[in-house]
Amino acid sequence: MYEAGHVFLARIGKTTLRPGGIEATEWLIDQAAITQKTKVLEVACNRGRTMIQLAKKFGCAVTGVDLDENALQNAKANIEKNNLQDKLTLIHGDATALPFEDNSFDVIINEAMLTMLVGDRKDKALKEYFRVLKPGGRVVTQDVFFTVKDAAQQKELRMGLSKAINVNVEPLDAEGWESLFSRNGFTVTQKRGMMTLLSPRGLLRDEGLWNTLHIIRCALKKENRAMFSKMYRYFNGHKYELGYICNAGVKSAAV
């Protein structure tokens, strides 16, 4: 059985599993305009790192949803380690069928997940985000985007990326991401940049020197070497065709 790329990277010690890294996350947080009273939902919360960051920085309540039970168990342990059980709640759930009432949240954060939804599942997720957000609420995401416009090249890149990370993925170009948000009721602002998930600069910035060295040591172990090499070569070999894109969408206040 093949191990998904994000699961593999977490296993060898990588803590930031987003295409644009911490820099992109900080932009999203700025766009979200969070205060202590903001009700935040993080979809695909993984190990809870962003939830913990938000609770510490703003003192706000955050609900995290994930389909992966193992990720939720890791998030629970991290939340308890930081003594934030009073602020942070974890729920097993699906982005395309969120277990919440209409107009429940002020902000939704969703990082590095929409790329993994194929076919009409992106639209289903965006419809759910629109439903559970309050009027005037914000959804902020970061994902992978094609910098190239040629459809055949995009198809080839999609197939190559899916093979590299052992997950069937479907990135879009910038216009495709904008269309996704706008047709589901959001006014969207975008930020784009080079993907830094496995770039040397991105590793050092997001993980620090000592954890970068730890990740490299783990990656070079016999059982990890082939997978890490495959991912590293692909991401760095296509750094000009694939980038990260942040989308900050606002739900109309008149809804």
URVENCOR-V216116 format. One record per backbone hydrogen bond with DSSP energy under -0.5 kcal/mol. NH is the residue of the N-H (numbers start at 1). CO is the residue of the C=O. E is the energy in kcal/mol with one decimal. If there is no record, write none. Layout:
# URVENCOR-V216116
nh=NH co=CO e=E
nh=NH co=CO e=E
This chain:
# URVENCOR-V216116
nh=5 co=165 e=-2.8
nh=8 co=4 e=-2.6
nh=9 co=5 e=-2.6
nh=10 co=6 e=-1.8
nh=11 co=7 e=-2.1
nh=12 co=8 e=-1.7
nh=13 co=10 e=-1.2
nh=14 co=9 e=-2.8
nh=17 co=15 e=-0.6
nh=21 co=18 e=-0.9
nh=24 co=20 e=-1.2
nh=25 co=21 e=-1.8
nh=26 co=22 e=-2.7
nh=27 co=23 e=-1.5
nh=28 co=24 e=-2.2
nh=29 co=25 e=-2.5
nh=30 co=26 e=-2.2
nh=31 co=27 e=-2.2
nh=32 co=28 e=-1.7
nh=33 co=29 e=-0.8
nh=33 co=30 e=-0.8
nh=34 co=29 e=-0.6
nh=38 co=35 e=-1.2
nh=40 co=38 e=-0.7
nh=40 co=61 e=-2.0
nh=41 co=107 e=-2.5
nh=42 co=63 e=-3.1
nh=43 co=41 e=-0.6
nh=43 co=109 e=-2.4
nh=44 co=65 e=-2.1
nh=45 co=65 e=-1.7
nh=48 co=45 e=-2.4
nh=52 co=48 e=-2.4
nh=53 co=49 e=-2.2
nh=54 co=50 e=-2.5
nh=55 co=51 e=-2.4
nh=56 co=52 e=-2.3
nh=57 co=53 e=-2.2
nh=58 co=54 e=-2.9
nh=59 co=54 e=-0.7
nh=59 co=55 e=-1.2
nh=60 co=54 e=-0.6
nh=61 co=38 e=-0.6
nh=62 co=87 e=-2.1
nh=63 co=40 e=-2.6
nh=64 co=89 e=-3.6
nh=65 co=42 e=-2.7
nh=66 co=91 e=-1.5
nh=69 co=67 e=-0.7
nh=72 co=68 e=-2.0
nh=73 co=69 e=-2.1
nh=74 co=70 e=-2.1
nh=75 co=71 e=-2.6
nh=76 co=72 e=-2.6
nh=77 co=73 e=-2.0
nh=78 co=74 e=-2.2
nh=79 co=75 e=-2.7
nh=80 co=76 e=-2.4
nh=81 co=77 e=-2.2
nh=82 co=78 e=-1.4
nh=83 co=80 e=-1.2
nh=84 co=79 e=-2.0
nh=87 co=84 e=-1.5
nh=88 co=84 e=-2.1
nh=89 co=62 e=-2.2
nh=91 co=64 e=-2.7
nh=93 co=66 e=-1.4
nh=93 co=91 e=-0.6
nh=94 co=97 e=-0.6
nh=97 co=94 e=-1.7
nh=100 co=98 e=-1.4
nh=103 co=131 e=-2.4
nh=104 co=101 e=-0.6
nh=104 co=132 e=-1.8
nh=105 co=132 e=-2.5
nh=106 co=39 e=-2.3
nh=107 co=39 e=-1.8
nh=108 co=138 e=-2.4
nh=109 co=41 e=-2.7
nh=110 co=140 e=-2.2
nh=111 co=43 e=-0.5
nh=112 co=142 e=-3.5
nh=116 co=113 e=-1.7
nh=117 co=114 e=-1.6
nh=118 co=116 e=-0.5
nh=121 co=118 e=-1.6
nh=122 co=119 e=-0.5
nh=124 co=120 e=-2.0
nh=125 co=121 e=-2.2
nh=126 co=122 e=-2.6
nh=127 co=123 e=-2.4
nh=128 co=124 e=-1.7
nh=129 co=125 e=-2.5
nh=130 co=126 e=-2.5
nh=131 co=127 e=-2.1
nh=132 co=128 e=-2.4
nh=133 co=129 e=-1.4
nh=134 co=105 e=-3.0
nh=136 co=251 e=-0.8
nh=137 co=134 e=-2.7
nh=138 co=106 e=-2.4
nh=139 co=249 e=-2.6
nh=140 co=108 e=-2.9
nh=141 co=247 e=-2.4
nh=142 co=110 e=-1.1
nh=143 co=245 e=-2.4
nh=145 co=243 e=-2.4
nh=146 co=172 e=-1.7
nh=147 co=241 e=-2.6
nh=148 co=241 e=-0.7
nh=154 co=150 e=-2.4
nh=155 co=151 e=-2.3
nh=156 co=152 e=-2.0
nh=157 co=153 e=-2.5
nh=158 co=154 e=-2.6
nh=159 co=155 e=-2.3
nh=160 co=156 e=-2.3
nh=161 co=157 e=-2.9
nh=162 co=158 e=-2.5
nh=163 co=159 e=-2.0
nh=164 co=160 e=-2.1
nh=165 co=161 e=-2.0
nh=166 co=162 e=-0.8
nh=167 co=162 e=-1.3
nh=169 co=167 e=-0.7
nh=170 co=115 e=-3.3
nh=172 co=144 e=-0.9
nh=174 co=146 e=-0.6
nh=177 co=173 e=-2.3
nh=178 co=174 e=-2.3
nh=179 co=175 e=-2.5
nh=180 co=176 e=-2.1
nh=181 co=177 e=-1.9
nh=182 co=178 e=-2.6
nh=183 co=179 e=-2.6
nh=184 co=180 e=-0.6
nh=184 co=181 e=-0.7
nh=185 co=182 e=-1.6
nh=186 co=181 e=-2.3
nh=187 co=250 e=-2.0
nh=188 co=186 e=-0.6
nh=189 co=248 e=-2.0
nh=191 co=246 e=-1.8
nh=193 co=244 e=-2.0
nh=195 co=242 e=-0.8
nh=196 co=19 e=-2.8
nh=197 co=19 e=-0.7
nh=203 co=199 e=-2.8
nh=204 co=200 e=-2.1
nh=205 co=201 e=-2.4
nh=206 co=202 e=-2.7
nh=207 co=203 e=-2.6
nh=208 co=203 e=-0.6
nh=208 co=204 e=-1.4
nh=211 co=207 e=-0.6
nh=212 co=208 e=-2.0
nh=213 co=209 e=-2.3
nh=214 co=210 e=-2.0
nh=215 co=211 e=-2.8
nh=216 co=212 e=-2.4
nh=217 co=213 e=-2.4
nh=218 co=214 e=-2.4
nh=219 co=215 e=-2.8
nh=220 co=216 e=-1.8
nh=221 co=218 e=-1.3
nh=224 co=221 e=-1.7
nh=225 co=221 e=-2.0
nh=226 co=222 e=-0.5
nh=228 co=224 e=-2.4
nh=229 co=225 e=-2.6
nh=230 co=226 e=-2.3
nh=231 co=227 e=-2.2
nh=232 co=228 e=-3.1
nh=233 co=229 e=-2.5
nh=234 co=230 e=-1.8
nh=235 co=231 e=-2.7
nh=236 co=232 e=-2.1
nh=237 co=233 e=-1.9
nh=238 co=234 e=-1.1
nh=239 co=236 e=-0.7
nh=241 co=238 e=-0.9
nh=242 co=238 e=-1.9
nh=243 co=145 e=-2.5
nh=244 co=193 e=-2.4
nh=245 co=143 e=-2.5
nh=246 co=191 e=-3.5
nh=247 co=141 e=-2.4
nh=248 co=189 e=-2.9
nh=249 co=139 e=-3.4
nh=249 co=247 e=-0.6
nh=250 co=187 e=-2.0
nh=251 co=137 e=-3.0
nh=252 co=185 e=-0.7
nh=255 co=252 e=-1.2
